[in-house]
Amino acid sequence: MNTNQTSPESVMQEPIEWTVENQYANERIDKFITEALEEDISRTLVQQWVKDGHVKVNGKAVKPNYKLSLQDVIALVIPEPQGVELLAENIPLNVVYEDSDVIVINKQRGLVVHPAPGHYSGTLVNALMYHCKDLSGINGELRPGIVHRIDKDTSGLIMSAKNDKAHASLAEQLKAHTVNRKYIALVHGYIQHDQGTIDAPIGRDSHDRKMYTVTEKNSKTAVTHFVVLERFGDFTLVELKLETGRTHQIRVHMKFIGHPLVGDPMYGKSKGMLMDGQALHAAILGFKHPRTGEWMQFEAPIPPDMENLISTIRTT
C-alpha cells in the first residue's frame, strides 16, 4: 500500500489517498480504510462514509463491500461532523505558560491530543475547552487550538493557539523548522557515538498500515539529531532534536538505527516492556511569540514514571 498523506492529522477536507498494493487486492474497502486510518475509527462509521460518497475508487463512488484491485487509487475525504458538540471537560492540565494568544501544556502520558470521529471526549481539546474561553478554529471543529500533536503515550510540552492569527504564526514556524523541539528518550542498546543525525525518509509501512517506516517509496524527508546523555549497560538515555515533524518520527528513526524506545508497543521490543507506553518526553519547546515576536522557551521535567525507570536502571 502506498499513500501520499501522512495521516488524517491534516485539515479535514484534504483527501487521504492510498494506492492498493498486491497484498491488499481482493480485500473489502471498508476493512482496508478502517485498518489504514491511524485514528481509532469504527468500521460502521467507515461504511457510512462510503455510502455517503466520501470515498472514491479511481474517481468513482463504490459500495462498502467493494473488493479492491491492484493499483486501485482510493481517496477519502473525512467529512466535517454534523451536529457533534464537543464538551468542555474538567480534565487536569499542567499549564506551563498562558496568555491571550497561546497556551503551553505539559501533557501527561495517556492523554490523547484531539478528538476523532466516533470519539469526542477525554482529550486535551476537551480539557482546553474547559480551561480556555477561546481557541483557534483553523483546524476544524474537532481540533480547536491544535497546532501540532504528540502521541498519546508521549508526555511533555505542546502549544495551542487561542486565535487564528496566533495559529497561523505558530504553524508557519513549524513549517519553517524554526520551532525548537527537544525530547528525552530511553532506548534499548548501547549507542557508541556521542552524537549523530538520522536523515532517513519516512512513509507508511506497506506491511502494516497503522505503522510508519524508513522507505524511499511515497515518503517524506525526516531528520532527527541526537546526543547521548548517559549510558547504562543495555540502555542509553538520549536527547533528540526534531528538524522535521513526521508522524512517529523519533520512534521510527530510533528503531531504524537499532535502538527502539523502551516501552514502545508498536516499534519496540514485544517482550519485557519496562513502561506502560514509550519512554519519550517532550522536554523543551521554543518558539517566537505570535504577537510580540519574542523568543520563548520552556522546559518540562521528566515525568516520575520515566524518572523512576531511569533511576532503577542506573542503579542495577
C-alpha angles and dihedrals in degrees: 000000000000127000135187094199124070094215142310088284091106127087107305099242094058112100123245110215135194132182111214116240127202098269092059098047113123092020120130113259095228091055091046095052094043091055094040097056114090092214120082097255125161123243089232090060091048090051089054091051089053092049091049093054098251090125124066130183113203087344096307133103116248140185124262091252094054111138114227124236129206112280094012109154112223120197122189126186108191105221123234110257115264116218094348113147115196110214126220108240129196096235112156114253130192100221111200097176137357139175136148093288109034142020125199118204131192095219119214120231112265097033115121112220102222141006122261130201108293094015113072106155144061096041137122088257091058089049093048091051089057093045101040131052094208136030130175117263102205095108096051136255096307097051110040111171095003112136098161137353143219125206121274094251096041112094128206147059125002129164127216131191124233096199138023095253091056091045092054092050095049092045091052091051090053091049091050091049092236096124111101108227119173127175135193116219137176110216137184118257138024112289107209099193116079091217141358149157126244108206104176128134118243129213140149117303107245090210097051118026095202092057135072128215144179105274141145091219117095091334139138130230113270126184127183126177120202138191123191111236100178140351126211119173110289095000137071130198111215140181113220128196119200118221092173129023111224123161110278089354099155093041093050095043095049091049088048092059092045099258108101120186117269110254096013105148094195107036102017136077113302095216131058098021108190097190139036096246132356120317093240127129130182096224105168131036123176131173144144113270106253094228107031101029090227116147111245125187129183135190130202123196120239108271118254097252093054093041091051091051092050091049092049093050092044093057098043 
